[in-house]
Amino acid sequence: MKEKFSKIWDLIKKNKQLVTIGLYAVVMLAAILTGIFGLTQAAAAVCIVVVIEAAIAALMHNVEIWIHGIVLVIEIIAGILISRVPLIILCAVVYVVTILALRVLYKGKE
């Protein structure tokens, strides 16, 4: 059992970028399905918001961490103002996951 786990772990280490992208795709799909079925929002709206959120995070992944905090606070305030807090919290999760995935992908390349 330990040998199998060791082989799997070595494979994950070798393909860290591929594993990161695969996990990111699973999280994005889960976010979209949660928004559509769990929050009963329109599919087009959820997909557009998730893609916009991922784009914002991708464009801002190199900025200081406190700026990400400000972006998340502004998003949550906007969600309160438009009465869509659960959807905005879901989008904040997408933002954080995108930032973390990009940090893993670009680690050591900067």
C-alpha positions in Angstrom: 0.0 0.0 0.0 2.8 2.4 0.9 4.6 1.6 -2.4 1.4 2.4 -4.4 1.0 5.7 -2.6 4.6 6.6 -3.2 4.2 5.9 -6.9 1.1 8.0 -7.1 2.7 10.8 -5.1 5.7 10.7 -7.5 3.4 10.9 -10.5 1.6 13.9 -9.0 4.9 15.7 -8.3 6.0 15.1 -11.9 2.7 16.4 -13.3 2.0 19.2 -10.8 0.8 21.6 -13.5 -1.5 19.1 -15.1 -3.0 18.1 -11.7 -3.5 21.7 -10.8 -5.3 22.4 -14.1 -7.5 19.3 -13.6 -8.4 20.2 -10.1 -9.1 23.8 -11.2 -11.5 22.5 -13.9 -13.3 20.4 -11.3 -13.7 23.3 -8.9 -15.0 25.6 -11.7 -17.5 23.0 -12.8 -18.6 22.5 -9.2 -19.0 26.3 -8.8 -21.1 26.5 -12.0 -23.3 23.5 -11.0 -23.7 24.9 -7.5 -24.8 28.2 -8.8 -27.3 26.7 -11.2 -28.8 24.0 -9.1 -28.0 25.0 -5.5 -28.6 28.7 -5.8 -31.2 28.4 -8.6 -29.7 31.1 -10.7 -29.8 31.3 -14.5 -27.2 29.1 -16.2 -26.0 31.9 -18.5 -25.6 34.3 -15.7 -23.7 31.9 -13.5 -21.3 31.0 -16.3 -20.7 34.6 -17.3 -20.0 35.7 -13.7 -17.7 32.7 -13.1 -15.7 33.4 -16.3 -15.5 37.1 -15.5 -14.3 36.3 -12.0 -11.7 34.0 -13.3 -10.5 36.6 -15.8 -10.2 39.3 -13.1 -8.2 36.9 -11.0 -6.0 35.9 -13.9 -5.3 39.5 -14.7 -4.5 40.4 -11.1 -2.7 37.3 -9.9 0.7 39.1 -9.5 -0.5 42.0 -7.3 0.0 42.2 -3.6 -2.2 40.1 -1.3 -3.9 43.0 0.4 -5.3 44.2 -3.0 -6.9 40.8 -3.4 -8.6 41.3 0.0 -9.9 44.7 -1.2 -11.3 43.1 -4.3 -13.1 40.4 -2.3 -14.6 43.0 0.1 -15.8 45.1 -2.8 -17.4 42.0 -4.4 -19.2 41.1 -1.2 -20.4 44.6 -0.7 -21.7 44.6 -4.3 -23.4 41.3 -3.6 -25.2 42.8 -0.6 -26.3 45.8 -2.6 -27.8 43.6 -5.4 -29.2 41.0 -2.9 -27.1 38.1 -4.4 -24.8 37.4 -1.5 -24.6 33.5 -2.0 -23.7 33.9 -5.7 -21.1 36.6 -4.9 -19.6 34.4 -2.2 -19.4 31.6 -4.7 -17.6 34.0 -7.1 -15.2 35.0 -4.3 -14.4 31.3 -3.9 -13.7 31.1 -7.6 -11.5 34.1 -7.4 -9.4 32.7 -4.5 -9.1 29.3 -6.2 -8.0 30.9 -9.4 -5.3 32.9 -7.6 -4.1 29.8 -5.8 -4.0 27.8 -9.0 -2.0 30.5 -10.8 0.4 30.8 -7.9 1.0 27.0 -8.1 1.4 27.1 -11.9 3.8 30.1 -11.9 5.8 29.1 -8.8 9.5 29.3 -9.6 8.9 30.9 -13.1 9.0 34.5 -11.9 
